[in-house]
Amino acid sequence: MFFESGLVAEPFIEPHDINIVGVDGNEECLGTWLLIEVVDVAVQDVERSGAATGLDGNAHQKPDAPGEHGIDWRLILISHAYKCHPLIGGTPERPASRLPGESLSTRPLPLWREGRAMVTAWVIGQDVEVPAAPPTSELFTALAAIVGEPHVLTDPEITASYGIDWSRRFSGPVLAVVRPGDTAEVAAVVSACVAADVPIIPQGGNTGLVGGSVPGPQGPAAVVISTRRLTRMDVVDDLAGQVTVGAGVVLADLRRHVSAAGWEYGVDLAARDSATVGGTIGTNAGGIRVCCHGMTRRQVVGIEAVLPDSSVISHLAGLPKDNTGYDLTGLLVGSEGTLGIVTGARLRLVRPALASAAALIGVRDAADALDLVNSIVPWGVRLLAGEILDAATLRLVCDVTGLPWPLAEHAEHVLLIETESPAPGEIALDIPLDRDAVVAVDAVDRARFWAYRDRVAECLSTLGVPHRFDISVPLERIDEFVADMRTRLVSIAEVHTVMVFGHLVDGNLHVEVLGPDASDERADAVVLRCVADHSGSISAEHGVGRAKTAYLGLSRSAAEIAAMRAIKIAIDPRGLFNPGVLLP
């Protein structure tokens, strides 16, 4: 018997004997188990087939007498369930049974993969025990022997925070949190978890907003490998303008370290005090300096990582010219922990601006702001940042933080721009006199201006659990997209607030939708469909995570997704690294 989204096809047990108890109803059913309960089914009810497939993959003839199931007779019903169980690796000819210690009369048994679906079954008659995976206590003992008992966290009250991301929309069960101290320990931890068929979630600062750094809500419970102890920071290489650091180094600490040597790291973002180097590499983070220095991928010139087979790749020379095969560094950047666990990186550095000036300027809309940027930044002057906030977002920041409204008049949007100056105290901005604007040249005032932007996420969290979207659209279509999106969201009665801000000059907007429950994805579907209709990307800098896997086809072709899936299967054939993240 096969089911797909609750539709019965080719049954060999009459449908009235089946009670569907947990079907989503959505034809896609992504992320939802298809739960089947068999009610009083006896062998004589098998009308259309004299045999059924057993757990061993073979056809078994029905017994002569109704109800005689016997030890070898295991009548099963098969259903499709999306989101393949990460522990399953079987085929129809050789099923794989891996639900440790479970009696199959109480839950479905995963049997084999079929495309993107997983074939599952309920077993009736005899209670059949699945071959158990190594006991959890044995795994914990093995992990403690590798990293030390203090660095294996199993108390649910402690591990709970590792199972929910910063957005508060995405969470899942944590079996344990392991905190290795070096690459060798990471490799040994991976080996132990793989041997136990336990999924692995790499995690840095856990500042993500798309569920990419936490287990999936439907389990199974995973081991979170925290990279926070990987804090190596080598001496800055002045000749090359590079530095080698561990994946657990916090972005703010990295920036202070290289600043002391007269350099700057090109990636900066509001979560700098929590976000780690490894996490930003995993998502190919952007931030406020992309217009000047590019995304994280541009900064990473070498990488060290542990692969799913526990092997270590280390390529940290940082040579500017090194054409010796596939660019594994570039492949791992942005892979969101699905291909390997980054443990260290060689980073390109830039020289900091000699001085800078920032301005807050009232603007009508994005088009007005972009025209202004083009006209007020003198030729040859380096643009360091160009951000935009709509009035609702800026007003919220003022109300929550107590900061004053920064301009003399109300404005529909506010542009925050920063440029390099030729000397301290000088302003390299040609702002028209008729513009409502304020300018800051000293560090204290610039920091005060940036507080309006940096504290947005913190202030939004006071309103509940927003639906957060990190998208990009062509610069000339920003206003058109925002207007269209707002119009479409009117169709969802629960939506009461929509705020838009972001990295204007990159075309990267952050959209915040308030009103719908955290689990209600109608707003997600509307916003992301609108992004695609305006030739944009559903993920600009936060990654795909779990939040957007179902929508990946809006930004990537079937051929591209197939190629990515082939890479994933080749490197992680058992699907244990961050299962359910990035790929549908």
Summary of the structure (lengths in Angstrom):
residues: 584
radius of gyration: 27.0
end to end distance: 24.9
largest distance: 95.6
contacts: 1974
relative contact order: 0.09
helix: 28%
strand: 25%
